[in-house]
């Protein structure tokens, strides 16, 4: 599982853990400000966080510049994710060193909030890393195509597979559809399988026609049989399988072009 559902919202675990780690960092600095009666610590923590987030985004964009160069506006699509943790830590650290460049005692005290944030992050990510995926390979599940023919997902073994679980009513699903269609055309050695959940062939075909989209492998799951098999908790969810059918990665939520390229590289 790579996400959690909080009411109607589905939050990727890496984002949730990062928010909680930052909360540990900021709250510790806030406690220091109140105990020491010095507002410097609260202001420093918020500014260091802002600097870290900006540098984390800049570092990620720089590392994927060929992708972002094609659509510079996507640099600001931060809801898709795309932050470099290492660059973020470096940005916060450089700001802190600059701020306390003449105050060595304050710089040492700054280690307490930093340690609190680090410990929260380490504990949460370590806990998540030991969880075993509910489904570690392509499921043996027969689903109908748009024309009514039967297709077993296990038959796609022997080639890398991108399995996208989606619905026409889902805005993030609709936003990433054209990008995934382009990726399918550009990667003929990878099987892109699109499984619509809970809708009829007419609904799905109508949506594809209106959007001018065509997929080689468009399947239907009107009974939502795939959802429990792959532990899908939100739409869209995209799974990346290698040639042996083993699960390499999963992504809950909208894919960015840069993250898609990274994940495709892992299964090529």
ROTI-234830 format. One record per atom (N, C-alpha, C): residue in one letter; x, y, z. Coordinates in steps of 0.2 Angstrom, whole numbers, plus 5000, padded with zeros to 4 digits. Layout:
aXYZ
...
END
This chain:
x500449945000
x500050005000
x500450065000
x500350114995
x500750174995
x500350234997
x499750224999
x499350285001
x498850265006
x498550315009
x498050305014
x497350345012
x496850325014
x496150355013
x495950395019
x495950455019
x495650495025
x495050525023
x494450495024
x493850515022
x493750515014
x493550565011
x493550565003
x494250575000
x494750595004
x495450605002
x495850545002
x496250534996
x496750484996
x497450524996
x497850505001
x498550545002
x499050495001
x499550504996
x500150454996
x500550455002
x500750395004
x501150395010
x501750435011
x502150445005
x502750485005
x502550555007
x502050585004
x501850655006
x501550655013
x501250605015
x500950605022
x501550605027
x502050565026
x502550555030
x503050615030
x503050645025
x503450715024
x503150765028
x502450775027
x502050825031
x502150805039
x502150745041
x502150735048
x502850745051
x503350735046
x504050745048
x504150825049
x503950855044
x503950935045
x503550955051
x503050925052
x502650945058
x503050935065
x503450875065
x503850865071
x504350915071
x504650935066
x505250985065
x504951055068
x504351075065
x504051145066
x503851145073
x503551095076
x503251095082
x503751095088
x504351065086
x504851065091
x505151135091
x505251165086
x505551235085
x505051285089
x504351275088
x503851315091
x503951305099
x504051245101
x504151235109
x504751275111
x505251265107
x505851305109
x505751375110
x505351405105
x505251475105
x504851495111
x504451455113
x504051475119
x504351465126
x504751405126
x505151395132
x505751445133
x506051465127
x506651515128
x506351585127
x505751595126
x505451665124
x505851695119
x505951655114
x506351685108
x506051665102
x505651715098
x505351695092
x505751675086
x506451685087
x506851675082
x506751595079
x506651555084
x506651485082
x506051465078
x505451495079
x504951485075
x505051505068
x505251575068
x505351605061
x505851565057
x506451545061
x506951505057
x506651435054
x506251405058
x506051335056
x505551345050
x505151395050
x504651405044
x505051425038
x505551475039
x505951495033
x506351435031
x506651395035
x507051335033
x506651285029
x506051275031
x505551235028
x505351255021
x505251325021
x505151355014
x505751345009
x506251365012
x506951355008
x507051285005
x506851235010
x506951165008
x506551145003
x505851165003
x505351144998
x505551174992
x505751234991
x505851264985
x506551234982
x507051224986
x507651194983
x507451114981
x507051084985
x506851014983
x506551014976
x506051064975
x505751064968
x506251084963
x506651134964
x507151154959
x507651094958
x507851054963
x508250994961
x507950944957
x507350934959
x506950884955
x506850904948
x506650964947
x506550994940
x507250994936
x507751004939
x508451004936
x508650934934
x508450884938
x508650814937
x508250784931
x507650824930
x507250794925
x507050854919
x507550894918
x507450954914
x507250934907
x507550874904
x507250864897
x506550854897
x506250824902
x505450824902
x505150884903
x505350924908
x505050984910
x505151044904
x505651034900
x505851084895
x505251074890
x504951024889
x504451014884
x503851054886
x503751064892
x503151094895
x503351134901
x503651194900
x503951224906
x503351244912
x502751254909
x502251264914
x502151204919
x502351144918
x502251094922
x502751094928
x503251144928
x503651154934
x503251174940
x502651204938
x502251224944
x501651174946
x501651114943
x501151064944
x501351034950
x501451064956
x501651034962
x501150984965
x500550984963
x500050934966
x500250864963
x500650854958
x500850794955
x501450764959
x501650804964
x502250784967
x502950804963
x503450774965
x504050794962
x504550834966
x504850814971
x505250844975
x505850804977
x506450824977
x507050794979
x507250794986
x507150744990
x507250754997
x507950774999
x508450744995
x509150764997
x509250844996
x508950864990
x509050934989
x508650974994
x508150954996
x507750985001
x508050995008
x508350945010
x508750945016
x509350995015
x509650985009
x510251035008
x510051105008
x509451125005
x509251185005
x509051215012
x508751175017
x508651195023
x509251205027
x509751155026
x510351165030
x510751225028
x510851235021
x511151295019
x510851365022
x510251365022
x509851425025
x510051425032
x510051375036
x510251375043
x510951395045
x511351365041
x512151385042
x512251465040
x511851485035
x511951555033
x511651605039
x511051585042
x510751625047
x511151625053
x511451565055
x511751565061
x512551565060
x512751595055
x513451595053
x513951625058
x513651665062
x514051705068
x513751685075
x513351625075
x513051605081
x513151535082
x513651505084
x513851435084
x513351405089
x513151435095
x512751405100
x512051395097
x511751445093
x511151435090
x511151385085
x511651375081
x511751325076
x511651255079
x512051245085
x511951185089
x511251165091
x510951225094
x510251215097
x509751195091
x509951215085
x509451205079
x509451125078
x509951085080
x509951015079
x509350985082
x509151015088
x508550975091
x507950975087
x507651025084
x507151015079
x507250975073
x507850985071
x508050945065
x508050865067
x508350855073
x508350785075
x507650755076
x507150795078
x506450775079
x506150755072
x506250805068
x505950795061
x506250725058
x506950715059
x507250665056
x507050595059
x506950595066
x506650535069
x505950515067
x505550565066
x504850555064
x504850525057
x505250555052
x505350525045
x505650455045
x506150445049
x506450385049
x506050325052
x505650345057
x505150295060
x504650275055
x504350325052
x503750315047
x503950275041
x504550295038
x504750265031
x505050195033
x505350185038
x505550115040
x504950075041
x504450095044
x503850055045
x503550035039
x503450085034
x503150075028
x503550025024
x504250025024
x504649985020
x504649915021
x504349895027
x504349825029
x503649795027
x503249835025
x502549805023
x502649765016
x502249715016
x502349675010
x501749695005
x501749704999
x501249714995
x500649664995
x500049684995
x499549644995
x499549594989
x499749624983
x499749584977
x500449594974
x500849544974
x501549554971
x501649534964
x501149514961
x501249494954
x500549514950
x500649504943
x500049514939
x499449464941
x498849484943
x498349434945
x498149394940
x497949334941
x497649284937
x496849304937
x496649354933
x495949374933
x495749394926
x495249364924
x494949374917
x494449434917
x494549474913
x494149534912
x493849544905
x493349574904
x493049584897
x493449654894
x493549644887
x493749704883
x493149744882
x493249804878
x492649844876
x492249814871
x492449764868
x492049724863
x491749664866
x491849654872
x491549594875
x491949534875
x492549534872
x493049474872
x493349474879
x493549404881
x493849394888
x494649404887
x494949434892
x495649434892
x495949424899
x496349384900
x496649364907
x497249414908
x497249444913
x497849494915
x498549454915
x498449394917
x499149354918
x499449344911
x499049344906
x499249334899
x499749384897
x499849444900
x500249494898
x500949484901
x501049434905
x501749414907
x502149404901
x502849414902
x503349404896
x503549474893
x503249524896
x503349594894
x503249644899
x503549694900
x503449744905
x502649774904
x502349784910
x501649804910
x501549864914
x501149914912
x500949964915
x500149954916
x499949944922
x499249934923
x498849994927
x498450024923
x498150084926
x497450074927
x497250084934
x496550074936
x496250144937
x495650154933
x495350214932
x494650214932
x494350274932
x493650284930
x493550354927
x492950354923
x492850414919
x492650474923
x492350464929
x492150524934
x492750554938
x493350524937
x493950544941
x494350594937
x494350654940
x494750714937
x495450694936
x495850674941
x496550654939
x496650604934
x496150554934
x496250504929
x496150534922
x495650574921
x495550614914
x496150654913
x496450684917
x497050724916
x497650694913
x497750634916
x498350594914
x498250544908
x497650544905
x497450494900
x497850504894
x497850574891
x498250584885
x498950574886
x499250584892
x499950574893
x500150504892
x499650464895
x499750384895
x499750364888
x499250394884
x499150374877
x499850384873
x500150444875
x500750454871
x501250414873
x501350394880
x501850344882
x501750274879
x501150254878
x500950194875
x501250194868
x501150244864
x501350244858
x502150254857
x502450284862
x503150294862
x503550234865
x503150184868
x503550124871
x503150064869
x503250044862
x502949984860
x503149914863
x503649914867
x503849854870
x503549844877
x503149894879
x502849894886
x502049884884
x501749844888
x501049834887
x500649884892
x500349934890
x499949974894
x499249944894
x498949934900
x498349904901
x497949944905
x497349964903
x496950014906
x496249984908
x496149974915
x495649944918
x495149994921
x494550004917
x494050044920
x493650004925
x493550044931
x493150014937
x492450034937
x491949984937
x491250004939
x490850034934
x491050034928
x490750074922
x490550024917
x490150044912
x489950004907
x490350014901
x490349974896
x490749984890
x490450044886
x489850054886
x489650114883
x489850184886
x489850184892
x490150244896
x490850254894
x491250194894
x491950204893
x492150224886
x491850184881
x491950204874
x491750274873
x491150294875
x490950364874
x491450414877
x491750404882
x492250444885
x492850444880
x493150384878
x493650384874
x493550424867
x492950414865
x492850444858
x492850514859
x492550544864
x492450614865
x493150644866
x493650604869
x494350634871
x494750614865
x494550584860
x494950564854
x495550514857
x495350464861
x495850424864
x495750354861
x496350314861
x496250244859
x496850204863
x496650154866
x497150114869
x497150044867
x497650014866
x497749944863
x497349894868
x497449904874
x497149864879
x496749894884
x496149904883
x495649934887
x495149884890
x495149874896
x494749824899
x494249854904
x493749814906
x493249834910
x493149784916
x493049824922
x492949784928
x492349804932
x491749794929
x491149824931
x490949794938
x491249734940
x491149704947
x491649724952
x492049774950
x492649794954
x493049734958
x493149684953
x493549624956
x494249634957
x494549684953
x495249704953
x495449744960
x494949784962
x495049824967
x495349794974
x495049734976
x495349704982
x495949664980
x495949634974
x496549594972
x497249634972
x497149704971
x497749744970
x497749794976
x497249794980
x497249834986
x497149914984
x496749924979
x496649994976
x496250034981
x496450084983
x496050134988
x495850194985
x496150214979
x495950274976
x496150274969
x495850324965
x495950324958
x496250394956
x496650384951
x496950324948
x497450294952
x497550234951
x498150194953
x498450154948
x499150164947
x499550134942
x500050084944
x500050024941
x500549974944
x501049964938
x501649954940
x502149934935
x502449864937
x502449824932
x502649754932
x503249744928
x503649704930
x504249684925
x504049624921
x504449604917
x504349544912
x504049484915
x504349474921
x504049414925
x503449414928
x503149474927
x502449494931
x502549514938
x503149524940
x503249544947
x503149624948
x502749644953
x502649714954
x503249744956
x503449794953
x504049834954
x503849904958
x503349934956
x503149994959
x502350004958
x502050054962
x501350074961
x501350144963
x500850174960
x500750254961
x500050264962
x499850284968
x499150304969
x499150384967
x498650404963
x498650474962
x498950494955
x498850554953
x499050574946
x499750564945
x499950544939
x500650534937
x500850604934
x501450624935
x501750674931
x502150644926
x502350674920
x502750654915
x503450624918
x503750664922
x504350654925
x504350584929
x503850584933
x503850524937
x503650454933
x503250464928
x503150414923
x503750384920
x504150434918
x504750414914
x505250374919
x505250394925
x505650364930
x505450294932
x504750284932
x504450214933
x504550174927
x504450194921
x504550154915
x505250134915
x505750174917
x506450154916
x506550094921
x506150084926
x506250034931
x506049964928
x505649964923
x505349904921
x505549884914
x505849934910
x506049924903
x506549864903
END
